[in-house]
């Protein structure tokens, strides 16, 4: 289950950023991850909930956007979306394609509560 490792890294990054900003609580985290990473959205959410217990991130909503695979044909240049297994160009049937989206993992946003200074 590599999702635990992914979310441990995300949690460390979020905690550090929130604490550096003087936050008392993280309320929401948005993450984009490509389907070609083979990460499963429900398992990512489960890992987030389990790992964030007892931290500044406990109870924060995790919003996950899954990025569909997209490739470019090296022969004709056609760009197209596909599943994990069917990467041949639908225009010229060339099996040689370059993956241009679907493997990314990006922390899009973090929402936090910061106390007012008095």
Residue pairs with C-beta under 8 A, 6 or more apart in sequence:
1 43
1 47
2 38
2 39
3 39
3 40
3 43
3 44
3 46
3 47
4 47
4 50
4 51
6 33
6 37
6 39
6 44
6 47
6 105
7 44
7 47
7 48
7 51
8 47
8 51
10 29
10 31
10 48
10 107
11 48
11 51
11 52
11 55
11 57
13 107
14 26
14 29
14 57
14 60
14 107
14 110
15 26
15 55
15 56
15 57
17 110
18 25
18 26
18 56
18 57
18 110
18 112
19 56
21 112
21 114
22 114
22 115
23 56
23 112
23 113
23 114
24 56
24 112
24 113
24 114
24 115
25 56
25 59
25 60
25 112
25 113
26 56
26 57
26 60
26 110
26 111
26 112
27 60
27 61
27 111
27 112
27 113
28 60
28 61
28 62
28 63
28 109
28 110
28 111
29 48
29 57
29 60
29 61
29 62
29 63
29 107
29 109
29 110
29 111
30 63
30 65
30 107
30 108
30 109
30 110
31 44
31 62
31 63
31 64
31 65
31 105
31 106
31 107
31 108
32 64
32 65
32 66
32 67
32 104
32 105
32 106
32 108
33 39
33 44
33 64
33 65
33 66
33 67
33 104
33 105
33 106
34 66
34 67
34 69
34 101
34 102
34 103
34 104
34 105
35 66
35 67
35 68
35 69
35 84
35 102
36 69
36 84
36 99
36 102
36 103
37 103
37 105
38 84
39 105
41 64
41 66
44 62
44 64
45 62
45 64
48 57
48 60
48 62
49 62
52 58
52 59
52 60
65 108
67 101
67 102
67 104
68 81
68 101
68 102
69 81
69 82
69 83
69 84
69 87
69 99
69 101
69 102
70 79
70 80
70 81
70 82
70 99
70 100
70 101
70 102
71 79
71 80
71 82
71 87
71 89
71 97
71 98
71 99
71 100
72 78
72 79
72 97
72 98
72 100
73 79
73 80
73 89
73 91
73 92
73 94
73 96
73 97
74 94
74 96
74 97
74 98
75 89
75 92
75 94
75 96
76 89
76 91
76 92
76 94
78 89
78 90
78 91
78 92
79 100
80 89
80 90
80 91
87 95
87 97
87 99
88 94
88 95
88 97
89 95
89 97
